[in-house]
Amino acid sequence: MSAAHDGRDVPDVLRAALVQAASEVLGRMEPVEVPTSLRAVAKFTPRKRAATGAAPLWSALHDEPFRARVAREWATGRAAAGDEEPTSLVVAVGAWLRGTDEWRGLVVDEQPPAPPVDERLERTREELARAQARADAAVADARAARDELAGSQREMRRLRSDADRARSEGRRAADEARAALEAARADREVARAERDRAAEDRGEAEAVRTAARAESRVARKLADARVRLLLDTVVDAASGLRAELALAPVADLPADLVAPEPERVAGQRGGSRGRSLDDPALLDEVLRQPWAHLVVDGYNVSKTGFGTLALDEQRRRLVDGLAVVAARTGAEVTCCFDGQEGSMPSGGLARGVRVRFSVGEIADDLIRRLVRAEPAGRVVVVVTSDQAVARDVEATGAWVVPAATLVARLNRV
């Protein structure tokens, strides 16, 4: 400590002014900036801070950082005060805070006479009371700190218990996860084995199905050969019988007699079970039978074979191809279209092909009525890929030809 800061010869007036300046600066400091020795003083009210905390404040002024802080803020406050003429006390305060000896002699005349003994005793008692208050505050702070420490220790024990429990649960969860993983791996191996067995069974089933298909094709070909042989025999016999009986030619054909809205014919005619013809060559042979009738689902065939063309061009191309088929086989050919009449004639024959447009009904119903109108035993071949129409005409004994088969036949023309 420098001689200028020796508190033994500092007048009480100057000391009181210095303590007041330190009290004001202490009131503006943040809690974290308050020196340890002044934390209890900082809690006092501004009116009591300088009086009650005079001793701690005076001691703190001898600490260089705090004194420098007070000197800086005191000078800033004086500068903000303006051009007021400083008193000798103000000059002495500034000199003492700066650490110079210029304060000596400036406040000598202003020092008050020494207080009487009783007053000093009272002041000592007050300082003792303040010290006791600070001690009590310190004890209260210590007790609060101990309570806080005890609470922190209890919280730490609780957290440790929670951590131990969490680690135990984590280990148990890890064990369960490993067990589940092992079980999943075992299930996967079982699933792979079952998949392999299923693949083997599927391969065996495919082999059996392939063999069954081959046997079915052989059986179908054998049955077709037998039927064709029987049909040829019947046709030859019928031709001889017709020549022997000298039967007159038929003037009206059944398709000519079917009206746009005819009454339903009661009952269904008997006949051979309907069949599907997939071979264009076999289709020609069937159509060469005496009085064979070919009924064509027009748009069903044209859209299969000529779907990229306009509808009128589809109709024209289909009818032209059917005319060639009619000329080569001698069969009666009826082609049915949905909708109103187009550019070609309807009802009569155009180069051996009868063209019909459905009126008040769809072409499917017109085809059904044409087939039902035919006599039992006549060869009727219906060309359509409509499964509903195919089932209905097969039930009345007609042959069913897929549209693709007729398209293949027309492409050979």
C-alpha positions in Angstrom: 0.0 0.0 0.0 1.4 3.4 -0.9 1.8 6.3 1.6 -1.1 8.1 -0.2 -3.4 5.2 0.7 -2.4 4.9 4.3 -5.7 5.3 6.1 -4.3 6.3 9.5 -3.9 10.0 8.6 -6.9 10.4 6.3 -9.4 12.9 7.7 -12.8 11.6 8.6 -14.5 13.9 6.2 -12.4 12.6 3.3 -12.9 9.0 4.5 -16.7 9.5 4.6 -16.7 11.0 1.1 -14.6 8.1 -0.2 -16.8 5.5 1.5 -19.9 7.2 0.0 -18.3 7.1 -3.5 -17.5 3.4 -3.1 -21.1 2.7 -1.9 -22.5 4.3 -5.0 -20.2 2.3 -7.3 -21.0 -0.9 -5.4 -24.7 -0.4 -6.0 -24.1 -0.3 -9.7 -21.9 -3.4 -9.9 -23.2 -6.7 -11.2 -23.3 -9.5 -8.6 -20.5 -11.4 -10.2 -18.3 -8.3 -10.1 -18.8 -7.6 -6.3 -15.7 -8.4 -4.3 -16.2 -11.2 -1.8 -15.7 -9.0 1.2 -18.5 -6.7 0.0 -21.2 -9.2 -0.9 -23.0 -8.8 2.4 -22.8 -5.0 2.1 -24.2 -5.1 -1.4 -27.4 -6.5 0.0 -28.0 -3.4 2.2 -30.3 -0.6 1.0 -28.6 2.4 -0.6 -29.3 4.6 2.5 -27.7 2.1 4.9 -24.9 0.9 2.7 -22.4 3.8 3.4 -23.2 3.9 7.1 -23.5 0.2 8.0 -20.9 -1.0 5.6 -18.4 1.8 6.1 -15.6 -0.4 7.5 -15.8 -3.1 4.7 -16.0 -0.4 2.0 -13.0 1.5 3.5 -11.0 -1.7 3.6 -12.0 -2.6 0.0 -10.8 0.8 -1.2 -7.3 -0.3 -0.3 -7.7 -3.1 -2.8 -6.2 -1.8 -6.1 -8.9 -3.3 -8.6 -11.8 -2.0 -6.6 -10.2 1.4 -5.9 -9.4 1.7 -9.7 -13.1 0.9 -10.5 -14.3 3.5 -8.0 -11.8 6.1 -9.3 -12.9 5.5 -12.9 -16.6 5.7 -12.3 -16.2 8.7 -9.9 -14.2 10.6 -12.6 -16.9 9.7 -15.2 -19.6 11.1 -12.9 -17.7 14.3 -12.3 -17.3 14.8 -16.1 -21.0 14.3 -16.6 -21.7 16.9 -13.9 -20.5 19.8 -16.1 -18.5 22.9 -15.3 -19.3 23.1 -11.6 -16.4 24.5 -9.5 -15.0 21.5 -7.5 -14.6 22.0 -3.7 -11.5 21.1 -1.9 -13.2 17.9 -0.7 -13.9 16.8 -4.2 -10.4 17.6 -5.3 -9.1 15.6 -2.3 -11.3 12.6 -3.1 -10.0 12.6 -6.7 -6.4 12.9 -5.6 -6.7 10.0 -3.0 -8.4 7.8 -5.6 -5.6 8.5 -8.0 -3.0 7.6 -5.4 -1.3 11.0 -5.1 -0.5 13.1 -2.0 -2.3 16.1 -3.3 -5.2 15.5 -1.0 -3.1 16.4 2.1 -3.9 19.8 3.5 -7.1 20.2 1.4 -9.5 19.1 4.0 -7.6 20.0 7.2 -9.8 22.9 8.0 -12.9 21.0 7.2 -12.2 18.2 9.6 -14.8 18.1 12.4 -13.5 18.0 16.0 -13.0 14.5 17.4 -16.2 13.1 18.7 -16.6 12.6 22.4 -15.8 9.2 23.9 -19.4 8.3 24.3 -20.0 9.0 20.6 -17.1 6.9 19.7 -18.3 4.1 21.9 -21.7 4.3 20.3 -20.1 4.2 16.9 -18.1 1.2 17.9 -21.2 -0.5 19.2 -22.9 0.2 15.9 -20.0 -1.2 14.0 -20.0 -4.2 16.3 -23.7 -4.7 15.6 -23.1 -4.4 11.9 -20.3 -6.9 12.2 -22.6 -9.2 14.1 -25.3 -8.8 11.4 -22.7 -9.6 8.8 -21.7 -12.7 10.8 -25.3 -13.7 11.2 -25.8 -13.3 7.5 -22.6 -15.3 6.8 -23.9 -18.0 9.1 -27.3 -18.0 7.3 -25.5 -18.2 4.0 -23.4 -21.1 5.3 -26.5 -22.9 6.5 -28.2 -22.3 3.2 -25.1 -23.5 1.4 -25.1 -26.7 3.6 -28.7 -27.3 2.9 -28.1 -26.8 -0.8 -25.1 -29.1 -0.7 -27.2 -31.8 1.1 -30.0 -31.4 -1.5 -27.4 -31.7 -4.2 -26.0 -34.8 -2.6 -29.5 -36.3 -2.4 -30.1 -35.5 -6.0 -26.8 -37.0 -7.0 -27.7 -40.2 -5.2 -31.0 -40.3 -6.9 -29.4 -39.7 -10.3 -26.9 -42.5 -9.6 -29.7 -44.8 -8.7 -31.5 -43.9 -11.9 -28.4 -44.4 -13.9 -27.8 -47.8 -12.4 -31.4 -48.8 -13.1 -31.1 -47.5 -16.7 -27.9 -49.5 -17.2 -29.6 -52.6 -15.9 -32.6 -52.0 -18.1 -30.3 -51.4 -21.1 -28.5 -54.7 -20.5 -31.8 -56.5 -20.2 -33.0 -54.9 -23.4 -29.8 -55.8 -25.2 -30.1 -59.4 -24.1 -33.7 -59.5 -25.3 -32.7 -57.9 -28.6 -30.0 -60.5 -29.1 -32.4 -63.3 -28.3 -35.0 -61.8 -30.8 -32.2 -61.6 -33.4 -31.3 -65.2 -32.9 -34.9 -66.2 -33.1 -35.4 -64.1 -36.3 -32.3 -65.8 -37.8 -33.7 -69.2 -37.0 -37.1 -68.3 -38.5 -35.3 -67.0 -41.6 -33.5 -70.3 -42.0 -36.7 -72.2 -41.6 -38.4 -69.9 -44.2 -35.5 -70.4 -46.6 -35.9 -74.2 -46.2 -39.7 -74.0 -46.8 -39.1 -71.7 -49.8 -36.7 -74.3 -51.3 -39.2 -77.1 -50.7 -41.9 -75.0 -52.2 -39.7 -74.3 -55.3 -39.1 -78.1 -55.6 -42.8 -78.8 -55.3 -43.5 -76.1 -57.9 -41.0 -77.6 -60.3 -42.6 -81.0 -59.9 -46.1 -79.5 -60.4 -44.9 -77.7 -63.5 -43.5 -81.0 -64.9 -46.8 -82.8 -64.1 -48.8 -79.9 -65.8 -46.6 -80.0 -68.8 -47.0 -83.7 -69.2 -50.7 -83.4 -68.7 -50.9 -80.7 -71.4 -49.0 -82.9 -73.8 -51.3 -85.8 -73.1 -54.3 -83.5 -73.5 -53.0 -82.3 -76.9 -52.5 -85.8 -78.0 -55.9 -86.8 -76.9 -57.5 -83.8 -78.5 -55.8 -84.4 -81.8 -56.9 -88.1 -81.7 -60.5 -87.0 -80.9 -60.4 -84.4 -83.7 -59.2 -87.0 -86.1 -62.0 -89.3 -85.1 -64.6 -86.6 -85.4 -63.3 -85.4 -88.8 -63.4 -89.0 -90.1 -66.9 -89.4 -88.8 -67.9 -86.0 -90.3 -66.5 -86.9 -93.7 -68.5 -90.1 -93.6 -71.7 -88.3 -92.7 -71.2 -85.6 -95.3 -70.6 -88.3 -98.1 -73.7 -90.2 -96.9 -75.8 -87.0 -96.8 -74.7 -85.9 -100.3 -75.7 -89.3 -101.7 -79.1 -89.2 -99.9 -79.8 -85.8 -101.2 -79.1 -86.9 -104.8 -81.2 -90.0 -104.4 -84.2 -88.1 -102.9 -83.8 -85.2 -105.4 -84.5 -82.6 -102.7 -85.4 -79.1 -104.0 -83.0 -76.2 -103.1 -83.8 -74.1 -100.1 -85.4 -70.7 -101.1 -85.3 -68.9 -97.7 -82.4 -69.0 -95.3 -82.9 -68.7 -91.5 -80.8 -65.6 -91.3 -83.0 -63.9 -93.8 -86.1 -64.6 -91.7 -84.7 -63.1 -88.4 -86.4 -59.8 -87.8 -84.7 -56.9 -86.0 -87.0 -57.5 -83.0 -88.2 -61.1 -83.2 -89.9 -63.0 -80.5 -87.9 -65.4 -78.5 -88.0 -69.0 -79.7 -89.2 -71.2 -76.9 -86.7 -73.8 -75.9 -83.2 -74.5 -77.3 -82.4 -76.8 -80.1 -80.4 -79.9 -79.5 -77.2 -80.6 -81.3 -73.6 -81.4 -80.8 -71.7 -79.7 -78.1 -69.9 -76.5 -79.3 -66.2 -76.5 -79.9 -63.4 -74.0 -80.4 -61.4 -74.1 -83.7 -57.9 -72.7 -83.3 -56.5 -74.0 -86.7 -57.3 -71.9 -89.8 -57.0 -75.0 -92.0 -59.6 -76.8 -89.8 -61.9 -73.8 -90.1 -61.8 -74.1 -93.9 -62.7 -77.8 -93.7 -65.6 -77.1 -91.4 -66.9 -74.3 -93.6 -66.8 -76.6 -96.6 -69.5 -78.9 -95.1 -72.9 -78.6 -96.8 -74.9 -75.6 -95.8 -72.3 -74.4 -93.2 -73.1 -70.9 -91.8 -70.3 -68.6 -90.6 -71.5 -65.8 -88.2 -68.8 -63.1 -87.5 -68.7 -60.6 -84.6 -67.6 -57.8 -86.9 -65.9 -55.2 -84.6 -64.5 -57.9 -82.3 -62.6 -59.3 -85.3 -61.8 -56.1 -87.1 -60.3 -54.4 -83.9 -58.3 -57.6 -83.3 -56.8 -57.6 -86.8 -57.1 -54.0 -88.0 -57.4 -51.9 -84.9 -55.3 -49.1 -86.2 -57.7 -48.3 -89.1 -60.8 -46.2 -89.0 -64.1 -48.1 -88.4 -65.4 -47.8 -92.0 -62.0 -49.0 -93.3 -62.1 -51.9 -90.7 -65.6 -52.9 -92.0 -64.6 -52.7 -95.6 -61.4 -54.8 -95.1 -63.2 -57.5 -93.1 -66.1 -57.8 -95.5 -63.6 -58.1 -98.4 -61.8 -60.9 -96.7 -65.0 -62.7 -95.8 -66.1 -62.5 -99.4 -63.0 -64.5 -100.4 -63.7 -67.1 -97.7 -67.3 -67.4 -98.8 -66.2 -67.9 -102.4 -63.6 -70.6 -101.6 -65.7 -72.6 -99.1 -69.3 -72.1 -100.3 -70.4 -71.3 -96.8 -73.1 -68.8 -95.9 -71.5 -65.8 -94.2 -73.2 -63.3 -91.9 -71.2 -60.4 -90.4 -72.8 -58.4 -87.5 -71.7 -54.9 -86.5 -72.9 -52.7 -83.6 -74.7 -49.4 -84.4 -76.5 -47.9 -87.4 -75.9 -48.9 -91.0 -72.7 -47.7 -92.6 -71.7 -47.1 -96.2 -72.2 -50.8 -97.1 -75.6 -52.4 -97.6 -77.3 -54.2 -94.7 -79.7 -57.1 -94.8 -78.9 -58.5 -98.3 -75.7 -60.2 -99.6 -72.7 -58.2 -100.7 -70.4 -60.6 -102.7 -71.7 -63.5 -100.8 -71.5 -61.8 -97.4 -74.6 -60.8 -95.4 -73.9 -57.6 -93.4 -76.1 -56.9 -90.4 -76.1 -53.8 -88.1 -77.8 -54.2 -84.7 -81.0 -52.2 -84.4 -82.3 -51.6 -80.8 -79.8 -54.2 -79.5 -76.1 -54.9 -79.4 -74.4 -57.2 -81.9 -73.9 -59.9 -79.3 -77.7 -60.3 -78.9 -78.1 -60.3 -82.7 -75.5 -63.1 -83.0 -77.3 -65.1 -80.3 -80.7 -64.8 -82.1 -79.1 -65.8 -85.4 -77.7 -69.0 -83.9 -80.9 -69.9 -82.1 -82.8 -69.6 -85.4 -80.7 -72.2 -87.1 -82.1 -75.8 -87.3 -80.6 -78.5 -85.1 -77.8 -80.3 -86.8 -76.7 -77.5 -89.2 -73.0 -76.5 -89.0 -72.9 -73.1 -87.5 -69.5 -71.4 -86.8 -69.4 -68.2 -84.7 -66.2 -66.1 -84.7 -65.8 -64.1 -81.5 -63.5 -63.6 -78.6 -66.3 -62.5 -76.3 -66.5 -65.2 -73.6 -70.1 -64.6 -72.7 -71.2 -64.9 -76.4 -69.0 -67.9 -76.8 -70.7 -69.7 -73.9 -74.2 -68.9 -75.0 -73.7 -70.1 -78.6 -71.8 -73.2 -77.6 -74.8 -74.2 -75.5 -76.9 -74.3 -78.6 -74.4 -76.5 -80.5 -72.4 -73.9 -82.5 -68.7 -74.0 -83.2 -66.7 -71.1 -81.7 -63.6 -69.7 -83.4 -61.4 -67.0 -81.7 -61.1 -63.7 -83.6 -57.4 -64.2 -83.9 -57.9 -67.5 -85.9 -60.1 -65.8 -88.5 -57.6 -62.9 -88.7 -54.9 -65.4 -89.4 -57.1 -67.1 -92.0 -57.9 -63.7 -93.7 -54.2 -62.8 -93.8 -53.6 -65.9 -95.9 -56.0 -64.7 -98.6 
